């Protein structure tokens, strides 16, 4: 039996390596903006849930 090692995809594609195909995110402005935007929106939603739970009483 031959064991093949499964290569895990890299998280961010290197901009200098054009042959690399196994990646999750690219290293460019659009990806950085999108990731930052999503992180900010998720943080705001978490804060909204925490703030609203302070005003709601469960009785």
PyMOL commands that set and color helices and strands:
alter all, ss='L'
color gray80, all
select helices_A, chain A and resi 29-55
alter helices_A, ss='H'
color red, helices_A
select strands_A, chain A and resi 10-13+23-26
alter strands_A, ss='S'
color yellow, strands_A
deselect
rebuild
show_as cartoon
